[in-house]
């Protein structure tokens, strides 16, 4: 075996180990989701799935409004994903290609907000939501998450390196306005990066727990993560029931990645090469 083949063999081995390390938590979740608490805590642990998954999944749906919670999560995460893709691209276009007073100072403020821990914004954000009368509503989750400082920075960098000033000047000579230049010229060029950003926003919103736990009160407004929390009480945690809910809440993300995973990797690689 020559040197090139040895490198390839070790590469495949490391990739296989990394893949198993990523898949094993999901498999273990399903193992616990298909057994009862006594079996899940037994030593040595069971590594073969049991036969209670369908029973526990039915119990999850009957205990809390889980189907509605999944629908709420899809609405919230989908809106935030689209908002990230469009609004962050629009803001990134303004910072990258438009000239206006205070542009650099304003962009510096946007970047500096990334250094502030998210938890510090919870209290003032709740006061604003309460003043607007949005407590226990889904717009309290959607509106604050429509754009982010990281998303604006991400799209600004992509637009600065992808869209040349000559193309902008040519579009203006042809009579295009600023909005037309963004929507017909700039956005199509950075669509892969915007797609990846929207997908990251979707996943982040889907997995968010702290802010929905603070804002939402009614069971019919629960998102998937809050519905999983509602499966537990203050004294006893049914591991099988909780893991069944977690596994059901993970399935939509798995389906999403099956359909868009290749496009997501292409978008990330496109940004990496241009960066």
Backbone as CSV, one residue per row, in Angstrom:
resi,resn,N_x,N_y,N_z,CA_x,CA_y,CA_z,C_x,C_y,C_z
1,UNK,0.851,-1.206,0.000,0.000,0.000,0.000,0.888,1.258,0.000
2,UNK,0.710,2.122,-0.980,1.561,3.304,-1.055,1.106,4.369,-0.061
3,UNK,1.876,5.462,-0.016,1.616,6.517,0.974,0.248,7.180,0.766
4,UNK,-0.106,7.402,-0.515,-1.394,8.060,-0.805,-2.560,7.214,-0.309
5,UNK,-2.483,5.875,-0.508,-3.554,5.003,-0.066,-3.656,4.947,1.452
6,UNK,-2.484,5.009,2.154,-2.508,5.008,3.625,-3.196,6.266,4.145
7,UNK,-2.903,7.405,3.540,-3.564,8.653,3.952,-5.066,8.550,3.721
8,UNK,-5.478,7.997,2.592,-6.889,7.893,2.306,-7.573,6.951,3.302
9,UNK,-6.887,5.837,3.671,-7.461,4.884,4.612,-7.684,5.530,5.972
10,UNK,-6.685,6.259,6.478,-6.831,6.934,7.767,-7.895,8.028,7.697
11,UNK,-7.974,8.678,6.563,-8.988,9.728,6.422,-10.398,9.153,6.541
12,UNK,-10.613,8.030,5.838,-11.920,7.396,5.902,-12.216,6.888,7.311
13,UNK,-11.184,6.381,8.004,-11.393,5.894,9.370,-11.805,7.040,10.295
14,UNK,-11.104,8.175,10.193,-11.452,9.327,11.038,-12.851,9.846,10.720
15,UNK,-13.196,9.865,9.432,-14.540,10.311,9.063,-15.606,9.372,9.600
16,UNK,-15.309,8.055,9.569,-16.276,7.084,10.096,-16.469,7.267,11.600
17,UNK,-15.358,7.483,12.330,-15.455,7.697,13.771,-16.234,8.978,14.073
18,UNK,-15.944,10.034,13.320,-16.668,11.302,13.533,-18.160,11.136,13.231
19,UNK,-18.481,10.385,12.171,-19.892,10.167,11.830,-20.607,9.376,12.921
20,UNK,-19.930,8.331,13.447,-20.535,7.547,14.528,-20.737,8.403,15.780
21,UNK,-19.768,9.268,16.081,-19.894,10.140,17.253,-21.075,11.103,17.109
22,UNK,-21.361,11.511,15.863,-22.496,12.415,15.637,-23.831,11.676,15.674
23,UNK,-23.850,10.432,15.179,-25.104,9.687,15.074,-25.474,9.019,16.388
24,UNK,-24.465,8.636,17.208,-24.750,7.868,18.416,-25.708,8.571,19.384
25,UNK,-25.574,9.896,19.657,-26.560,10.533,20.553,-27.993,10.388,20.068
26,UNK,-28.199,10.478,18.749,-29.552,10.307,18.217,-30.036,8.874,18.413
27,UNK,-29.126,7.906,18.185,-29.499,6.509,18.388,-29.810,6.243,19.856
28,UNK,-28.994,6.795,20.751,-29.210,6.601,22.182,-30.526,7.239,22.632
29,UNK,-30.856,8.366,22.029,-32.138,9.007,22.327,-33.296,8.080,21.970
30,UNK,-33.179,7.417,20.815,-34.247,6.505,20.405,-34.292,5.282,21.318
31,UNK,-33.115,4.780,21.779,-33.084,3.641,22.695,-33.829,3.975,23.981
32,UNK,-33.538,5.143,24.567,-34.207,5.546,25.806,-35.690,5.821,25.545
33,UNK,-35.995,6.376,24.348,-37.390,6.693,24.009,-38.232,5.442,23.804
34,UNK,-37.610,4.298,23.670,-38.362,3.065,23.435,-38.371,2.145,24.652
35,UNK,-37.908,2.670,25.813,-37.895,1.867,27.042,-38.513,2.678,28.181
36,UNK,-38.673,2.033,29.322,-39.158,2.763,30.496,-37.975,3.310,31.295
37,UNK,-38.259,4.087,32.340,-37.206,4.745,33.104,-36.295,3.734,33.801
38,UNK,-36.871,2.649,34.343,-36.058,1.651,35.040,-35.053,1.005,34.096
39,UNK,-35.490,0.704,32.874,-34.582,0.104,31.897,-33.532,1.104,31.436
40,UNK,-33.940,2.356,31.284,-33.008,3.376,30.799,-31.897,3.663,31.790
41,UNK,-32.165,3.482,33.109,-31.154,3.780,34.134,-30.433,2.530,34.618
42,UNK,-30.683,1.402,33.996,-30.044,0.153,34.418,-28.560,0.149,34.048
43,UNK,-27.725,-0.465,34.902,-26.294,-0.614,34.627,-25.949,-2.087,34.519
44,UNK,-25.249,-2.530,33.477,-24.852,-1.746,32.296,-26.056,-1.340,31.464
45,UNK,-25.942,-0.234,30.752,-27.112,0.288,30.012,-27.499,-0.600,28.837
46,UNK,-28.786,-0.583,28.522,-29.279,-1.281,27.343,-28.851,-0.506,26.096
47,UNK,-28.401,-1.227,25.085,-27.996,-0.564,23.837,-28.887,-0.970,22.663
48,UNK,-29.884,-1.803,22.959,-30.819,-2.236,21.917,-32.166,-1.568,22.177
49,UNK,-32.790,-0.960,21.159,-34.092,-0.315,21.367,-35.144,-1.285,21.887
50,UNK,-36.018,-0.780,22.763,-37.126,-1.576,23.271,-38.322,-1.503,22.337
51,UNK,-39.479,-1.888,22.862,-40.669,-1.917,22.010,-41.755,-0.965,22.439
52,UNK,-41.413,0.052,23.248,-42.445,0.958,23.787,-42.517,2.301,23.078
53,UNK,-41.779,2.455,21.970,-41.719,3.799,21.384,-43.097,4.289,20.930
54,UNK,-43.851,3.446,20.223,-45.154,3.887,19.721,-46.104,4.200,20.876
55,UNK,-46.038,3.390,21.947,-46.881,3.669,23.119,-46.506,5.010,23.749
56,UNK,-45.201,5.242,23.917,-44.765,6.505,24.526,-45.044,7.689,23.607
57,UNK,-44.896,7.489,22.297,-45.203,8.581,21.362,-46.687,8.951,21.443
58,UNK,-47.558,7.939,21.547,-48.973,8.227,21.717,-49.264,8.934,23.028
59,UNK,-48.524,8.553,24.079,-48.691,9.209,25.374,-48.247,10.667,25.320
60,UNK,-47.180,10.946,24.552,-46.720,12.334,24.387,-47.818,13.184,23.743
61,UNK,-48.412,12.661,22.687,-49.436,13.420,21.953,-50.686,13.632,22.796
62,UNK,-51.012,12.643,23.650,-52.227,12.770,24.464,-52.006,13.589,25.733
63,UNK,-50.748,13.700,26.204,-50.457,14.434,27.442,-50.418,15.936,27.219
64,UNK,-49.784,16.372,26.144,-49.686,17.801,25.820,-50.115,17.989,24.366
65,UNK,-50.517,19.215,23.979,-50.873,19.470,22.559,-49.630,19.479,21.679
66,UNK,-49.047,18.293,21.496,-47.726,18.227,20.850,-47.815,18.532,19.353
67,UNK,-48.859,18.049,18.674,-48.977,18.319,17.238,-49.090,19.828,16.989
68,UNK,-49.893,20.494,17.816,-50.010,21.950,17.663,-48.675,22.643,17.993
69,UNK,-47.958,22.097,18.985,-46.653,22.674,19.325,-45.676,22.545,18.158
70,UNK,-45.728,21.404,17.455,-44.871,21.249,16.279,-45.255,22.275,15.207
71,UNK,-46.564,22.473,15.017,-47.019,23.485,14.050,-46.571,24.884,14.444
72,UNK,-46.662,25.204,15.737,-46.187,26.516,16.196,-44.690,26.675,15.947
73,UNK,-43.925,25.618,16.216,-42.478,25.693,15.985,-42.167,25.878,14.510
74,UNK,-42.909,25.183,13.643,-42.685,25.353,12.202,-42.982,26.786,11.771
75,UNK,-44.082,27.367,12.302,-44.437,28.745,11.945,-43.370,29.730,12.433
76,UNK,-42.964,29.580,13.690,-41.979,30.504,14.262,-40.622,30.346,13.575
77,UNK,-40.133,29.113,13.481,-38.806,28.895,12.901,-38.788,29.231,11.411
78,UNK,-39.877,28.900,10.686,-39.929,29.239,9.269,-39.927,30.745,9.037
79,UNK,-40.696,31.476,9.843,-40.730,32.938,9.700,-39.365,33.539,10.008
80,UNK,-38.723,33.046,11.060,-37.399,33.578,11.417,-36.366,33.215,10.354
81,UNK,-36.451,32.017,9.792,-35.505,31.640,8.744,-35.636,32.532,7.515
82,UNK,-36.878,32.783,7.070,-37.099,33.664,5.916,-36.664,35.097,6.245
83,UNK,-36.995,35.533,7.469,-36.593,36.881,7.879,-35.088,37.044,7.884
84,UNK,-34.389,36.050,8.383,-32.925,36.110,8.380,-32.386,36.222,6.957
85,UNK,-32.921,35.390,6.057,-32.397,35.372,4.686,-32.618,36.708,3.980
86,UNK,-33.793,37.322,4.161,-34.139,38.537,3.416,-33.633,39.795,4.135
87,UNK,-33.993,39.944,5.411,-33.659,41.187,6.118,-32.159,41.350,6.333
88,UNK,-31.470,40.266,6.692,-30.019,40.365,6.875,-29.319,40.635,5.548
89,UNK,-29.861,40.077,4.441,-29.282,40.382,3.125,-29.484,41.857,2.786
90,UNK,-30.671,42.366,3.104,-30.959,43.776,2.829,-30.042,44.693,3.634
91,UNK,-29.885,44.394,4.932,-29.001,45.208,5.764,-27.547,45.048,5.325
92,UNK,-27.148,43.828,4.986,-25.774,43.620,4.516,-25.500,44.364,3.227
93,UNK,-26.493,44.414,2.331,-26.341,45.179,1.087,-26.143,46.659,1.383
94,UNK,-26.919,47.184,2.333,-26.786,48.607,2.675,-25.397,48.911,3.230
95,UNK,-24.899,48.049,4.129,-23.584,48.306,4.720,-22.453,48.080,3.728
96,UNK,-22.651,47.181,2.767,-21.565,46.840,1.853,-21.479,47.781,0.662
97,UNK,-22.655,48.232,0.142,-22.628,48.922,-1.143,-23.240,50.317,-1.144
98,UNK,-23.952,50.696,-0.126,-24.551,52.024,-0.114,-23.684,52.975,0.702
99,UNK,-23.707,54.225,0.331,-22.934,55.256,1.032,-23.897,56.183,1.761
100,UNK,-23.793,56.233,3.103,-24.651,57.133,3.877,-23.889,57.540,5.138
101,UNK,-24.206,58.696,5.709,-23.467,59.189,6.884,-23.573,58.222,8.062
102,UNK,-22.438,57.972,8.713,-22.418,57.111,9.901,-22.472,55.631,9.590
103,UNK,-22.212,55.249,8.329,-22.316,53.837,7.958,-21.335,52.979,8.756
104,UNK,-20.070,53.390,8.820,-19.069,52.571,9.502,-19.334,52.511,11.007
105,UNK,-19.752,53.645,11.591,-20.034,53.658,13.031,-21.226,52.767,13.359
106,UNK,-22.250,52.816,12.511,-23.427,51.982,12.749,-23.090,50.498,12.594
107,UNK,-22.250,50.186,11.594,-21.859,48.788,11.424,-21.016,48.311,12.606
108,UNK,-20.176,49.213,13.157,-19.394,48.853,14.336,-20.301,48.543,15.520
109,UNK,-21.376,49.322,15.669,-22.336,49.051,16.755,-22.979,47.685,16.565
110,UNK,-23.338,47.370,15.314,-23.945,46.062,15.032,-22.984,44.931,15.406
111,UNK,-21.712,45.087,15.032,-20.734,44.042,15.340,-20.531,43.922,16.850
112,UNK,-20.488,45.057,17.544,-20.263,45.020,18.992,-21.405,44.330,19.736
113,UNK,-22.607,44.381,19.187,-23.727,43.710,19.865,-23.529,42.193,19.922
114,UNK,-22.661,41.652,19.048,-22.393,40.212,19.098,-21.620,39.818,20.338
115,UNK,-20.989,40.793,20.998,-20.212,40.496,22.208,-21.086,40.495,23.461
116,UNK,-22.323,40.949,23.332,-23.228,41.017,24.492,-23.938,39.677,24.657
117,UNK,-23.865,39.047,25.832,-24.569,37.776,26.026,-26.074,37.925,25.818
118,UNK,-26.662,36.920,25.206,-28.091,36.963,24.906,-28.933,37.112,26.161
119,UNK,-28.480,36.521,27.275,-29.263,36.550,28.505,-29.447,37.979,29.028
120,UNK,-28.484,38.885,28.729,-28.603,40.257,29.223,-29.753,41.009,28.552
121,UNK,-30.158,40.552,27.384,-31.235,41.248,26.663,-32.619,40.737,27.036
122,UNK,-32.697,39.715,27.877,-33.994,39.095,28.154,-34.939,40.068,28.859
123,UNK,-34.459,40.740,29.911,-35.346,41.612,30.692,-35.840,42.809,29.879
124,UNK,-34.943,43.607,29.235,-35.476,44.718,28.418,-36.350,44.242,27.274
125,UNK,-36.004,43.087,26.686,-36.833,42.563,25.595,-38.211,42.167,26.101
126,UNK,-38.279,41.583,27.298,-39.583,41.216,27.863,-40.409,42.459,28.188
127,UNK,-39.741,43.533,28.662,-40.464,44.772,28.957,-41.078,45.361,27.693
128,UNK,-40.336,45.297,26.577,-40.875,45.804,25.305,-42.057,44.948,24.836
129,UNK,-41.889,43.635,24.915,-42.965,42.732,24.482,-44.203,42.918,25.344
130,UNK,-44.000,43.103,26.658,-45.127,43.331,27.555,-45.824,44.650,27.233
131,UNK,-45.047,45.694,26.934,-45.621,47.002,26.592,-46.448,46.920,25.309
132,UNK,-46.004,46.082,24.373,-46.746,45.907,23.125,-47.962,44.994,23.285
133,UNK,-48.076,44.317,24.434,-49.190,43.404,24.642,-49.026,42.088,23.902
134,UNK,-47.780,41.659,23.666,-47.508,40.460,22.886,-47.170,39.252,23.749
135,UNK,-47.260,39.368,25.063,-46.946,38.221,25.909,-47.927,37.090,25.607
136,UNK,-47.415,35.873,25.533,-48.207,34.681,25.221,-48.744,34.704,23.800
137,UNK,-47.957,35.285,22.893,-48.298,35.253,21.473,-47.069,34.797,20.682
138,UNK,-47.320,34.289,19.474,-46.197,33.809,18.660,-45.385,34.957,18.068
139,UNK,-46.007,36.128,17.860,-45.211,37.236,17.329,-44.139,37.691,18.321
140,UNK,-44.343,37.385,19.607,-43.297,37.701,20.594,-42.043,36.870,20.347
141,UNK,-42.193,35.719,19.682,-41.034,34.904,19.335,-40.490,35.269,17.963
142,UNK,-41.396,35.621,17.032,-40.981,35.818,15.643,-40.268,37.153,15.445
143,UNK,-40.894,38.239,15.894,-40.378,39.575,15.571,-38.953,39.804,16.103
144,UNK,-38.652,39.477,17.381,-37.270,39.727,17.843,-36.217,38.881,17.128
145,UNK,-36.647,37.786,16.483,-35.657,36.918,15.855,-35.543,37.070,14.359
146,UNK,-36.220,38.063,13.757,-36.215,38.185,12.300,-34.851,38.542,11.729
147,UNK,-34.006,39.153,12.519,-32.653,39.513,12.045,-31.690,39.390,13.210
148,UNK,-30.422,39.279,12.899,-29.404,39.158,13.949,-28.139,39.872,13.499
149,UNK,-27.324,40.259,14.479,-26.066,40.946,14.157,-25.138,40.026,13.374
150,UNK,-25.097,38.750,13.745,-24.251,37.813,13.014,-24.717,37.680,11.565
151,UNK,-26.028,37.611,11.353,-26.541,37.494,9.998,-26.208,38.707,9.145
152,UNK,-26.325,39.906,9.733,-25.989,41.128,8.991,-24.507,41.138,8.636
153,UNK,-23.663,40.760,9.609,-22.221,40.710,9.350,-21.900,39.686,8.263
154,UNK,-22.536,38.506,8.349,-22.312,37.421,7.380,-22.643,37.885,5.962
155,UNK,-23.824,38.490,5.791,-24.255,38.888,4.461,-23.483,40.111,3.968
156,UNK,-23.085,40.981,4.856,-22.285,42.135,4.447,-20.955,41.666,3.846
157,UNK,-20.328,40.678,4.491,-19.062,40.164,3.978,-19.259,39.490,2.621
158,UNK,-20.323,38.735,2.473,-20.573,38.067,1.200,-20.822,39.076,0.089
159,UNK,-21.641,40.096,0.370,-21.962,41.075,-0.666,-20.746,41.930,-1.017
160,UNK,-19.900,42.222,-0.024,-18.714,43.049,-0.294,-17.740,42.324,-1.215
161,UNK,-17.672,40.980,-1.109,-16.724,40.219,-1.923,-17.338,39.682,-3.209
162,UNK,-18.662,39.638,-3.298,-19.316,39.033,-4.463,-19.791,40.058,-5.481
163,UNK,-20.359,41.146,-4.997,-20.971,42.139,-5.879,-19.979,43.280,-6.139
164,UNK,-19.563,43.419,-7.388,-18.595,44.472,-7.724,-19.305,45.806,-7.944
165,UNK,-18.565,46.896,-7.745,-19.134,48.233,-7.953,-19.464,48.472,-9.422
166,UNK,-18.727,47.811,-10.324,-18.997,47.991,-11.756,-20.399,47.481,-12.124
167,UNK,-20.799,46.370,-11.525,-22.141,45.838,-11.799,-23.197,46.805,-11.287
168,UNK,-22.949,47.375,-10.099,-23.900,48.351,-9.554,-24.026,49.565,-10.463
169,UNK,-22.875,50.061,-10.950,-22.914,51.231,-11.831,-23.632,50.920,-13.137
170,UNK,-23.409,49.720,-13.657,-24.090,49.337,-14.895,-25.599,49.260,-14.686
171,UNK,-26.010,48.736,-13.526,-27.443,48.647,-13.235,-28.054,50.034,-13.095
172,UNK,-27.336,50.949,-12.469,-27.857,52.316,-12.310,-27.945,53.026,-13.661
173,UNK,-26.961,52.778,-14.539,-27.005,53.393,-15.872,-28.229,52.892,-16.644
174,UNK,-28.585,51.616,-16.402,-29.775,51.057,-17.066,-31.070,51.542,-16.448
175,UNK,-30.988,52.355,-15.382,-32.188,52.945,-14.795,-32.761,52.209,-13.609
176,UNK,-32.025,51.235,-13.056,-32.535,50.472,-11.919,-32.402,51.291,-10.638
177,UNK,-33.419,51.220,-9.787,-33.358,51.863,-8.486,-32.637,50.974,-7.476
178,UNK,-32.496,51.498,-6.240,-31.764,50.745,-5.218,-32.446,49.418,-4.903
179,UNK,-33.782,49.438,-4.760,-34.494,48.206,-4.443,-34.387,47.188,-5.579
180,UNK,-34.493,47.676,-6.820,-34.370,46.772,-7.970,-32.967,46.170,-8.045
181,UNK,-31.952,46.974,-7.732,-30.574,46.457,-7.746,-30.406,45.361,-6.701
182,UNK,-30.996,45.594,-5.522,-30.858,44.570,-4.477,-31.574,43.290,-4.871
183,UNK,-32.844,43.420,-5.294,-33.672,42.231,-5.488,-33.326,41.470,-6.766
184,UNK,-32.924,42.183,-7.837,-32.694,41.541,-9.133,-31.214,41.282,-9.420
185,UNK,-30.315,42.000,-8.725,-28.881,41.835,-9.012,-28.134,41.270,-7.818
186,UNK,-28.260,41.923,-6.641,-27.445,41.534,-5.495,-27.935,40.229,-4.858
187,UNK,-29.228,40.151,-4.596,-29.729,38.975,-3.865,-29.524,37.664,-4.627
188,UNK,-29.759,37.600,-5.956,-29.472,36.346,-6.659,-28.016,35.912,-6.553
189,UNK,-27.084,36.870,-6.469,-25.670,36.497,-6.379,-25.327,35.846,-5.042
190,UNK,-26.005,36.244,-3.967,-25.676,35.722,-2.632,-26.775,34.788,-2.126
191,UNK,-27.594,34.269,-3.029,-28.696,33.411,-2.603,-28.216,32.165,-1.837
192,UNK,-27.115,31.486,-2.261,-26.658,30.333,-1.469,-26.297,30.699,-0.026
193,UNK,-25.610,31.832,0.166,-25.256,32.256,1.522,-26.499,32.629,2.322
194,UNK,-27.462,33.295,1.657,-28.701,33.655,2.345,-29.489,32.403,2.728
195,UNK,-29.440,31.376,1.869,-30.130,30.118,2.176,-29.526,29.460,3.415
196,UNK,-28.197,29.416,3.481,-27.535,28.834,4.654,-27.872,29.635,5.910
197,UNK,-27.847,30.962,5.801,-28.178,31.799,6.951,-29.610,31.565,7.411
198,UNK,-30.534,31.466,6.455,-31.923,31.186,6.815,-32.076,29.843,7.495
199,UNK,-31.323,28.862,7.024,-31.395,27.532,7.632,-30.833,27.545,9.055
200,UNK,-29.731,28.283,9.258,-29.184,28.407,10.613,-30.178,29.116,11.537
201,UNK,-30.845,30.140,11.007,-31.861,30.825,11.803,-33.016,29.905,12.148
202,UNK,-33.416,29.059,11.190,-34.508,28.109,11.422,-34.145,27.138,12.548
203,UNK,-32.944,26.568,12.476,-32.535,25.587,13.486,-32.402,26.243,14.866
204,UNK,-31.821,27.449,14.892,-31.674,28.150,16.175,-33.031,28.436,16.806
205,UNK,-33.985,28.915,15.992,-35.323,29.206,16.516,-36.035,27.924,16.941
206,UNK,-35.831,26.836,16.203,-36.484,25.567,16.539,-36.003,25.052,17.896
207,UNK,-34.704,25.206,18.175,-34.139,24.665,19.411,-34.199,25.643,20.583
208,UNK,-34.666,26.869,20.342,-34.672,27.862,21.412,-35.634,27.440,22.528
209,UNK,-35.172,27.596,23.762,-36.009,27.236,24.913,-36.241,28.412,25.858
210,UNK,-35.180,29.183,26.159,-35.266,30.200,27.219,-36.342,31.245,26.924
211,UNK,-36.266,31.889,25.754,-37.204,32.978,25.465,-38.648,32.479,25.349
212,UNK,-38.918,31.371,24.628,-40.306,30.855,24.625,-40.788,30.460,26.020
213,UNK,-39.903,29.930,26.860,-40.308,29.536,28.212,-40.719,30.740,29.049
214,UNK,-40.084,31.900,28.788,-40.422,33.112,29.532,-41.712,33.741,29.013
215,UNK,-41.902,33.740,27.713,-42.994,34.507,27.102,-44.302,33.733,27.040
216,UNK,-44.221,32.431,26.719,-45.439,31.658,26.469,-46.045,31.153,27.772
217,UNK,-47.359,31.251,27.878,-48.068,30.820,29.078,-49.105,29.731,28.773
218,UNK,-49.816,29.862,27.657,-50.934,28.959,27.353,-50.425,27.710,26.629
219,UNK,-50.967,26.522,26.951,-50.541,25.298,26.258,-50.729,25.354,24.750
220,UNK,-51.778,26.068,24.274,-51.992,26.116,22.825,-50.945,26.976,22.109
221,UNK,-50.168,27.760,22.857,-49.111,28.568,22.272,-47.738,27.900,22.374
222,UNK,-47.671,26.757,23.023,-46.378,26.104,23.244,-45.679,25.799,21.927
223,UNK,-44.352,25.945,21.949,-43.524,25.402,20.880,-43.072,23.995,21.286
224,UNK,-42.380,23.308,20.403,-42.019,21.916,20.668,-41.151,21.793,21.929
225,UNK,-40.201,22.696,22.096,-39.300,22.607,23.251,-40.053,22.829,24.569
226,UNK,-41.015,23.730,24.571,-41.793,23.984,25.783,-42.748,22.827,26.052
227,UNK,-43.268,22.217,24.987,-44.131,21.049,25.164,-43.364,19.885,25.790
228,UNK,-42.092,19.724,25.407,-41.265,18.673,26.027,-41.091,18.963,27.517
229,UNK,-40.877,20.236,27.859,-40.743,20.601,29.275,-42.038,20.295,30.031
230,UNK,-43.177,20.471,29.378,-44.465,20.224,30.029,-44.711,18.742,30.268
231,UNK,-43.926,17.864,29.631,-44.080,16.427,29.868,-43.538,16.016,31.232
232,UNK,-42.759,16.877,31.885,-42.161,16.567,33.172,-42.915,17.298,34.273
233,UNK,-42.832,16.751,35.490,-43.346,17.489,36.631,-42.183,17.853,37.552
234,UNK,-42.470,18.469,38.668,-41.415,18.995,39.535,-40.690,17.923,40.328
235,UNK,-41.224,16.718,40.364,-40.652,15.705,41.259,-40.121,14.481,40.508
236,UNK,-40.771,14.094,39.433,-40.402,12.871,38.732,-40.220,13.173,37.243
237,UNK,-39.139,12.635,36.686,-38.889,12.764,35.248,-38.998,11.384,34.621
238,UNK,-39.969,11.218,33.737,-40.109,9.975,32.984,-39.178,10.061,31.780
239,UNK,-38.018,9.393,31.884,-37.003,9.534,30.835,-37.528,9.049,29.485
240,UNK,-38.242,7.917,29.489,-38.768,7.411,28.225,-39.727,8.385,27.569
241,UNK,-40.626,8.988,28.371,-41.596,9.951,27.838,-40.894,11.210,27.329
242,UNK,-39.950,11.721,28.143,-39.234,12.938,27.740,-38.412,12.706,26.470
243,UNK,-37.738,11.551,26.384,-36.936,11.260,25.199,-37.813,10.993,23.983
244,UNK,-38.992,10.432,24.187,-39.914,10.258,23.060,-40.314,11.609,22.489
245,UNK,-40.639,12.553,23.380,-40.960,13.900,22.904,-39.783,14.555,22.207
246,UNK,-38.574,14.383,22.769,-37.384,14.969,22.138,-37.125,14.353,20.772
247,UNK,-37.306,13.041,20.671,-37.072,12.382,19.379,-38.097,12.849,18.342
248,UNK,-39.362,12.968,18.741,-40.384,13.454,17.807,-40.098,14.892,17.375
249,UNK,-39.579,15.706,18.312,-39.257,17.096,17.964,-38.034,17.190,17.066
250,UNK,-37.192,16.165,17.075,-35.997,16.165,16.228,-36.299,15.707,14.807
251,UNK,-37.344,14.906,14.634,-37.641,14.345,13.314,-37.812,15.414,12.224
252,UNK,-38.550,16.526,12.454,-38.656,17.532,11.383,-37.302,18.090,10.942
253,UNK,-36.363,18.253,11.888,-35.037,18.751,11.509,-34.298,17.724,10.655
254,UNK,-34.441,16.440,11.000,-33.785,15.396,10.213,-34.341,15.367,8.794
255,UNK,-35.652,15.473,8.673,-36.265,15.497,7.338,-35.776,16.713,6.547
256,UNK,-35.681,17.857,7.238,-35.207,19.074,6.573,-33.796,18.896,6.037
257,UNK,-32.913,18.319,6.837,-31.521,18.158,6.414,-31.396,17.110,5.317
258,UNK,-32.275,16.126,5.296,-32.239,15.141,4.215,-32.489,15.832,2.869
259,UNK,-33.412,16.791,2.836,-33.773,17.439,1.573,-32.841,18.594,1.210
260,UNK,-32.306,19.297,2.198,-31.525,20.507,1.875,-30.078,20.403,2.319
261,UNK,-29.647,19.254,2.842,-28.282,19.128,3.351,-27.229,19.421,2.296
262,UNK,-27.409,18.847,1.087,-26.420,19.070,0.034,-26.345,20.537,-0.359
263,UNK,-27.514,21.184,-0.441,-27.519,22.605,-0.807,-26.883,23.452,0.290
264,UNK,-27.084,23.040,1.541,-26.484,23.779,2.656,-24.963,23.681,2.609
265,UNK,-24.436,22.475,2.361,-22.983,22.305,2.271,-22.417,23.122,1.112
266,UNK,-23.133,23.123,-0.015,-22.677,23.907,-1.162,-22.627,25.394,-0.833
267,UNK,-23.624,25.873,-0.094,-23.634,27.281,0.285,-22.504,27.638,1.228
268,UNK,-22.224,26.738,2.178,-21.113,26.995,3.109,-19.777,26.975,2.377
269,UNK,-19.593,26.001,1.465,-18.348,25.932,0.715,-18.193,27.138,-0.204
270,UNK,-19.286,27.619,-0.771,-19.235,28.800,-1.615,-18.746,30.003,-0.824
271,UNK,-19.269,30.144,0.401,-18.828,31.249,1.247,-17.396,31.090,1.696
272,UNK,-16.980,29.829,1.952,-15.611,29.603,2.411,-14.608,29.967,1.329
273,UNK,-14.893,29.583,0.068,-13.954,29.882,-1.004,-13.872,31.380,-1.268
274,UNK,-15.054,32.050,-1.182,-15.037,33.487,-1.446,-14.434,34.259,-0.305
275,UNK,-14.556,33.680,0.971,-13.942,34.382,2.089,-12.439,34.298,2.026
